[in-house]
């Protein structure tokens, strides 16, 4: 590997120079005060609202700094947005959202240096927005990030609204959060909450959780220096040429600083033409004559038979899955069937021919995450 480039040398130097500070602590899920809990102001209607103490600050922690302290990344993934499915106090003014309600977060204003990465989308200016999830499974841990000089400490403000396309609910009031990189008191435990998976790993995202951590950056550097083989983390080598270059390490650094990009928009027409029609809507399977599993996947019919429709399989239906739950791949039985269901949920599809490729499965996952729109 040629290290002649000054930019490349500096990038590697500050990555391996011992200036990386990794937050330590015990992983935990979003519970109680760690959550921005989403409700509505009326039973079956009203406005969206968030249960959160506005005086409480979001504490970020340094991930890594340049050796000269010219720039540091501060980040945390608590608090998370969570929409409870049960009302724990019928006497208060918080009401559970109806199932299938999609909730988006929309930035109203943010101080310079502050960004919020939601499912890989960087939100930092007015109007930026991202899908938090679809009821009843909204549980999203965004990254609250600040990229500032190492000697700059203080509080940063972000205001936002929650919005939905459901006619039952109006958007929320403008809500505010204070994000701080002022170090907590000595001896305070540093939380490391559970990450929220996103569907498409980016450069350096070895685990596919939508974030590039210090450990992952170090792994990419070790691979570039020949200390680890390419199997250690294929996403350190996005072009899959068998070697990790300086540009690929820098791409991983950029992903750590700015968040992982969302996949390109996917059209349902592409999935129909390249997957359903040739592999599924065939004789003996999901054509109009066979209708295996009471499912037809021919053009013009497949969309209405998939999106927001309960599966025939009892175990999947009993688990609350839909064939396709827009915005939520993990609650979509279609994805379970093409990746390998448990024994009580039938056989992997397609039943005949080759299994779908990783790229085809990713296409379907991305389409679901993007809202399972009918276009294309």
C-alpha positions in Angstrom: 0.0 0.0 0.0 1.4 3.4 -1.0 1.4 5.8 2.0 3.1 8.6 0.1 0.0 10.8 0.2 0.2 13.3 3.0 -3.5 13.3 3.4 -3.5 9.5 3.7 -0.6 9.5 6.2 -2.3 12.0 8.4 -5.6 10.0 8.3 -3.9 6.8 9.4 -1.7 8.6 12.0 -4.6 10.2 13.9 -6.6 6.9 13.7 -3.9 4.8 15.2 -2.1 7.3 17.4 -3.8 6.4 20.6 -6.1 9.3 20.5 -9.2 7.2 20.2 -11.5 7.3 23.2 -14.1 4.6 23.2 -17.1 5.0 25.5 -17.4 2.1 28.0 -20.3 0.8 29.8 -23.1 -1.8 29.9 -25.4 -2.1 26.9 -29.0 -1.3 27.7 -32.2 -0.8 25.8 -34.2 2.3 25.7 -36.3 2.4 28.9 -37.9 5.0 31.1 -36.1 8.3 31.2 -33.8 7.2 28.4 -36.7 7.3 26.0 -38.5 10.0 24.1 -41.8 8.2 24.4 -44.3 9.0 21.7 -48.0 9.3 22.4 -51.0 11.2 21.1 -53.0 13.8 23.0 -56.4 12.0 22.6 -57.6 8.5 22.4 -57.6 7.5 18.7 -56.7 11.0 17.5 -55.4 14.4 18.6 -51.8 15.5 18.1 -48.6 13.6 18.4 -46.7 14.3 21.6 -43.5 13.2 23.4 -43.2 12.4 27.0 -39.8 13.9 28.0 -38.4 16.3 30.6 -37.4 19.4 28.5 -34.8 20.3 31.1 -33.0 17.0 30.8 -29.9 17.1 28.6 -28.8 14.4 26.1 -25.2 13.6 27.2 -22.8 12.8 24.4 -19.4 11.2 24.7 -16.2 11.7 22.7 -15.7 8.9 20.2 -12.3 10.1 18.8 -10.3 13.3 18.3 -7.5 14.3 16.1 -4.1 14.4 17.8 -4.0 18.2 17.8 -7.6 18.3 19.2 -8.7 20.3 16.2 -11.8 18.2 15.8 -13.7 15.7 18.0 -16.7 13.6 17.4 -19.2 13.4 20.3 -22.0 10.9 20.0 -24.5 8.8 21.8 -27.6 6.8 20.8 -29.6 7.5 23.9 -32.3 8.7 24.2 -34.2 6.7 21.7 -37.7 7.3 20.3 -40.2 4.7 21.5 -43.9 4.4 21.1 -45.4 2.2 23.9 -48.1 -0.2 23.0 -49.9 -0.1 26.3 -51.1 2.8 28.4 -49.5 2.5 31.8 -51.7 5.2 33.3 -55.2 5.7 31.9 -55.7 8.8 34.0 -53.0 10.9 32.3 -53.1 12.7 28.9 -51.0 10.2 27.0 -52.7 7.8 24.6 -51.3 4.9 22.5 -51.0 5.4 18.8 -53.1 3.2 16.5 -51.3 0.4 14.7 -49.9 1.2 11.2 -49.4 4.8 12.2 -46.1 6.0 10.7 -44.1 8.6 12.6 -41.4 10.9 11.2 -39.1 13.3 12.9 -38.7 16.7 11.2 -35.9 19.1 12.2 -37.2 22.7 12.8 -33.8 24.2 13.9 -30.4 23.0 15.1 -27.3 24.7 16.4 -24.3 24.6 14.2 -22.3 21.3 14.7 -25.3 19.2 15.8 -26.7 16.5 13.7 -29.1 13.6 14.3 -28.6 10.4 12.3 -31.8 8.4 11.9 -31.5 5.1 10.0 -28.4 6.5 8.3 -30.0 9.9 7.3 -28.1 12.9 8.6 -30.6 15.5 9.9 -29.2 18.9 10.7 -31.1 21.7 8.9 -34.8 22.8 8.9 -37.0 20.4 7.0 -34.6 17.4 7.2 -36.7 14.4 8.2 -36.6 10.7 8.6 -39.0 7.8 9.4 -38.8 6.7 13.0 -41.0 3.7 12.4 -44.5 2.3 12.1 -46.8 1.2 15.0 -46.8 -1.0 16.9 -43.0 -1.4 16.7 -41.5 2.2 16.9 -38.3 1.8 18.8 -35.5 3.8 17.2 -32.1 4.9 18.6 -30.8 7.8 16.5 -27.3 9.1 16.9 -27.1 12.5 18.6 -23.7 13.7 17.2 -21.7 16.9 17.5 -18.5 17.5 15.5 -16.6 20.4 17.1 -13.1 21.5 18.1 -11.7 19.5 21.0 -11.7 22.6 23.3 -15.3 23.5 22.6 -17.7 22.4 25.3 -21.3 23.4 25.9 -24.9 22.8 25.2 -26.4 22.5 21.8 -30.1 22.9 21.0 -32.3 21.2 18.4 -36.0 21.7 17.9 -38.1 19.2 16.0 -41.7 18.1 15.3 -43.2 14.7 14.9 -45.4 14.2 11.9 -47.5 11.4 10.3 -49.5 10.9 7.1 -52.3 9.4 9.2 -55.5 11.4 9.1 -56.1 10.6 12.7 -53.3 12.7 14.1 -52.0 16.2 13.7 -48.3 17.0 13.9 -46.8 17.7 17.3 -46.0 21.0 18.8 -42.4 22.2 18.2 -40.3 20.2 20.7 -36.8 20.9 22.0 -33.8 19.0 23.2 -30.5 20.1 24.7 -27.5 18.0 23.6 -24.3 18.5 25.6 -20.7 17.4 25.4 -19.8 18.9 28.8 -18.2 15.9 30.5 -20.4 14.3 33.2 -19.2 14.3 36.8 -16.2 12.1 37.6 -17.2 8.5 38.1 -20.4 8.7 36.2 -21.0 5.5 34.1 -20.9 6.0 30.4 -23.9 4.3 28.7 -23.5 2.2 25.6 -27.1 1.6 24.5 -28.1 -1.1 22.1 -27.8 0.0 18.5 -30.7 0.2 16.1 -30.0 -1.8 12.9 -30.2 -0.2 9.5 -30.4 -2.2 6.4 -27.4 -1.2 4.3 -23.9 -1.2 5.8 -21.6 1.6 4.6 -17.8 1.8 4.5 -16.4 0.5 7.7 -19.8 -0.6 9.1 -18.7 -4.1 10.0 -21.8 -5.1 12.0 -24.4 -3.5 9.8 -25.9 -1.5 12.6 -25.8 1.8 10.7 -22.9 3.3 12.7 -19.1 3.2 12.3 -17.5 2.7 15.7 -13.9 3.2 16.9 -13.3 -0.5 17.0 -14.5 -0.8 13.4 -12.2 2.1 12.3 -9.3 0.4 14.0 -10.1 -2.9 12.2 -10.2 -1.1 8.8 -6.8 0.4 9.6 -5.4 -3.0 10.6 -6.7 -4.5 7.4 -5.1 -1.6 5.4 -1.7 -2.3 7.1 -2.0 -6.1 6.5 -2.6 -7.0 10.1 -6.0 -8.7 9.4 -7.4 -10.5 6.4 -10.3 -9.2 4.3 -12.7 -11.6 6.1 -12.4 -9.6 9.3 -14.8 -6.9 7.9 -15.8 -7.0 4.2 -17.3 -3.5 4.6 -13.8 -2.0 5.1 -13.3 -3.0 1.4 -16.4 -1.6 -0.3 -15.1 -2.3 -3.8 -14.3 -5.9 -2.8 -10.9 -5.8 -4.6 -9.2 -7.7 -1.8 -7.3 -4.7 -0.3 -8.2 -1.8 1.9 -6.9 1.5 0.5 -6.4 4.9 2.1 -9.5 6.2 0.4 -11.6 3.4 1.8 -10.3 4.1 5.3 -11.1 7.8 4.8 -14.6 6.8 3.6 -15.0 4.9 6.9 -13.9 7.9 8.9 -16.4 10.1 7.0 -19.1 7.6 7.8 -18.2 7.8 11.5 -18.4 11.6 11.4 -21.4 12.0 9.2 -23.5 8.9 9.4 -24.1 6.1 6.9 -26.0 7.0 3.8 -29.4 5.5 3.1 -29.8 3.2 0.1 -31.0 4.5 -3.2 -34.8 4.6 -3.7 -36.2 1.2 -4.7 -39.3 0.9 -6.9 -41.8 -1.9 -6.4 -41.8 -2.3 -10.2 -38.2 -3.3 -10.1 -38.9 -6.0 -7.4 -41.9 -7.2 -9.5 -39.9 -7.5 -12.7 -36.7 -8.9 -11.4 -37.9 -11.1 -8.5 -41.7 -11.8 -8.2 -42.5 -12.4 -11.9 -39.6 -14.7 -12.8 -39.2 -16.5 -9.4 -42.5 -16.5 -7.6 -45.5 -16.0 -9.9 -44.9 -19.3 -11.7 -46.9 -22.4 -12.1 -47.4 -24.3 -8.9 -46.4 -21.3 -6.7 -47.9 -17.9 -6.6 -49.7 -17.7 -10.0 -53.5 -17.1 -10.2 -54.2 -20.8 -10.7 -52.0 -22.1 -7.8 -52.3 -19.3 -5.2 -50.0 -21.1 -2.8 -50.6 -19.7 0.7 -53.5 -17.7 -0.7 -50.9 -15.4 -2.3 -50.7 -14.2 -5.9 -47.6 -12.4 -7.0 -48.4 -11.5 -10.5 -48.2 -7.9 -11.8 -51.1 -5.7 -10.8 -52.1 -8.1 -8.0 -49.0 -8.6 -5.8 -48.9 -5.3 -4.1 -52.4 -5.4 -2.7 -51.8 -9.0 -1.5 -48.6 -8.1 0.4 -48.8 -4.7 2.0 -50.5 -4.5 5.4 -52.0 -8.0 4.8 -51.9 -10.7 7.5 -50.1 -13.9 6.5 -51.9 -17.3 6.3 -49.3 -18.9 8.5 -50.8 -19.1 12.0 -47.5 -18.7 13.9 -46.6 -15.6 11.9 -50.0 -14.1 12.3 -50.0 -14.9 16.0 -46.7 -13.0 16.3 -48.3 -9.9 14.9 -46.5 -10.0 11.6 -47.9 -8.7 8.3 -46.8 -9.9 4.9 -45.3 -6.5 4.5 -45.3 -3.9 7.3 -44.2 -0.6 5.6 -41.1 0.9 7.2 -40.4 -2.2 9.3 -38.6 -5.1 7.7 -38.4 -7.1 10.9 -42.2 -7.2 11.2 -42.6 -8.2 7.5 -43.2 -11.9 7.0 -42.1 -11.6 3.4 -38.5 -11.0 4.5 -38.7 -13.9 7.0 -39.8 -16.2 4.2 -37.0 -15.3 1.8 -34.3 -15.4 4.4 -35.3 -18.7 6.1 -38.2 -19.0 8.5 -38.3 -21.1 11.7 -39.9 -24.6 11.3 -43.4 -23.5 12.3 -43.5 -20.8 9.7 -43.1 -22.9 6.6 -40.3 -23.3 4.0 -37.9 -20.7 2.7 -39.0 -19.1 -0.6 -38.8 -19.5 -3.5 -39.5 -23.1 -3.0 -38.0 -24.1 -6.3 -34.9 -22.9 -8.1 -32.1 -20.9 -6.4 -32.6 -18.9 -3.2 -32.7 -15.1 -3.7 -29.3 -13.5 -3.8 -28.1 -11.2 -1.0 -28.6 -8.3 -3.4 -32.2 -9.3 -4.1 -33.0 -9.7 -0.4 -31.4 -6.3 0.3 -33.5 -4.8 -2.5 -36.7 -6.0 -0.8 -35.5 -4.9 2.6 -34.7 -1.4 1.4 -38.1 -1.1 -0.3 -39.9 -2.1 2.9 -37.8 0.3 5.0 -38.5 3.1 2.5 -42.2 2.7 3.1 -43.2 -0.1 0.7 -44.5 2.3 -1.9 -46.4 1.1 -4.9 -44.7 3.1 -7.5 -42.5 2.0 -10.5 
